[in-house]
Amino acid sequence: MTKLVDIGFVKIHGEPHGEMEVFKIKYGQCKIDTYEKVGATGVKLPSAILVNKSILFDNSLQAPSICRHNGKLFISWAGTGNNRINIMSSSNGINFTNKVTLAETCFGSPCIKSHNGKLYLAWTGTDAAHRLNILSSLNGIAFSNKSTFGDTSIDGPSLESYNGNLFISWTGTDAAHRLNVAQII
């Protein structure tokens, strides 16, 4: 277990009303492990802060998806204007490289997830029915083994690895827009 050591406070001028917010910074193993937002009296406040923010030179009108796989972070998103699926990776969580743009297009956001040594990418297709699709990769660059399911969705699906199994969830195209969950085998 990492021993956390208080190293001080950082004051940040808040907007829009000019309040002062104080962040207590703790160090462990020569890197910043945790941040606690505390008030001026040292009382812990219930909120989080963002650090090491990266702004990529790519854009999307849909939400991106992020996961870790084999010691790297991977991000996937639908390109603006063409809805093509893009993937990039980072070994430090700040600098993203190795951009891959697939020929596949998606409706809504694609979802990327690591499971049992493979990287999986799921999306709702741009076909008239909006069928669910999935691809896999060992390295995040070369994707193969595409499967198109008969199930359809009104938005991008979600993936989760649970108890050694890969699950997909989505909102159905039925009149009630029911939520669906299925195991992928």
N, C-alpha and C positions, 0 to 999 in steps of 0.2 A: 504494500500500500504506500502511495506517495505521501510524504509528509509535506503539508502546505505551510508556508511561512508567510506571515503578513509582511509586506515590504513597504506599505505606505498607502497614501490616498492620492487620487487624481481628481482635480476639480474640473468640471466641464460646464461652460456657460450654456444654459438651456434656452431654447426658443419655444414659443414666441414671446414669453413673458419675462425673460431674463432671470429665471431662477437659477440657482447654483445646484448642480447635482454632483455628488461625490461618489466615486467608484473606488472601492477597496480592492486592491490587486493582490493576489496571492501567487507565489511562485512555488514550483516543485520541479525537481530534476532539470534545472536550468532552462525552463521554458514556462510561459504563462499557462497555468492549468485552469484556473477559474477566475471569474470576475464576480464580485458581489456588488450590486448597486446598494449603496447605503446613504441615508440622509446625513445631514450635517452633524447630527448627534451620534452617529455611528449605528443607528438602527437599520437593519437590513430591510430593503424595500423589495416588493415582489415584481421584478421585471428583468428582462434580459437586454443585453447590448450586442451590437454587431461589431466584429473586428475583422481585420484582414480582408476587407471587401475588394472583390475584383469586378471590374466592369469590362465585359468582353466586347469585341468589335462586331458581334453578331446580334441579331435582333429577332423577335418573335412576337406575335400577337397572342400566343398561348403560353401557359405556364411551362417552365422547363421541369425536368426531372433529374434527380441526382442520386448517385449511390457510390459505394466503395466496392472495389473489386481488385483482388490481387495487389494490394498496397497502393492503389491509385483511386482517385475520385473520377467518376465519369458523369458527364452532363449530357442530356439529350433534349432536343427541342424541335419544333416545327418551324421551318424557314418562313419568313414573311413573303407573301406574294406567290410562292410556289408550294407551300406546305410540305416540302421535302424534309425527311427526317435527317437530322444532323447529330453527331456525337463528337465530343472532345474529351480529353483526359488531362489529369494533372497529378504530378507526384508530390506536390506540396500544398495543394488546395488554394493556390494563388495564381499560378501561371498555367493556363490551359492551352494545350497544343494537340497535334495529331488529329486535326479536324477530318471527319469522314462525313460525306454527304451521300446518303443512299438515294437510289432511284425511287424508293417507296415514298408515297405521300400519305399524310394522315389528316383526319378530321378530329379536331381537338388536340390535346397534348399527348405525345408519346410517353411511355413509362419505361425506365431502365432499372434493372434489378440484378444483383449478383445472387446466384444460387448454385450450390454444389460444384464450384469451380468454373461455371460458365456465366457469361453476361447475357441476360435476356432483355429483349426490347419488344414491348407490346404496343399496339396502336389500333385505333379505329380507322378503317380504310375509307378512302374517298369514293368508293364505288357507290352506286345508287342505294344499296341496302345498308351501308356503313358497317360491314362485317369486321369482326375482331381478327387481328393478325398477331403473329409472334415470330421472331427470329432469335438465333443464338450466336454467340461468339466466344472464343477462348481469350482473345486479346483486345477486343473493343475496336478492331480495325476491319477485320474480315468477318462478315455476318453471313450465315447460311441457315439451312433447315427451316425455311419459311413454312408456317402452317397458317391457313386461313380457316377460321371456324364459321359455322353456320349462324352463330349468335351475332346479334347486332346491337349497336350502342348509339346513344345520342351525344356522347362525349368520349374523351380518352379514357382508357381503362387504367387500373392500378394493379401492381404486382406485389406479392409478398412471399418470402421464404419462411416456412413455418414447419417445425418438426420434420425437417428433411424433405418437405414437399413444396412445390411451387403453386401458388394460388393466384388467380386473376379475379378482379371484381370490376363491375361496370354497371351503368344505368341502362336499362333496357329501352327498346323502341316501342314497347307496348303502350297503350293509352294511359296506363297508370305510371309509367316510367319506373317500374319496379327495380330494386337493387338486386344484383346477381353476384354470386360468388361460386367459383368452380376450381377444382384442382386440375392442374395441367399434367398429363402423363405422357 
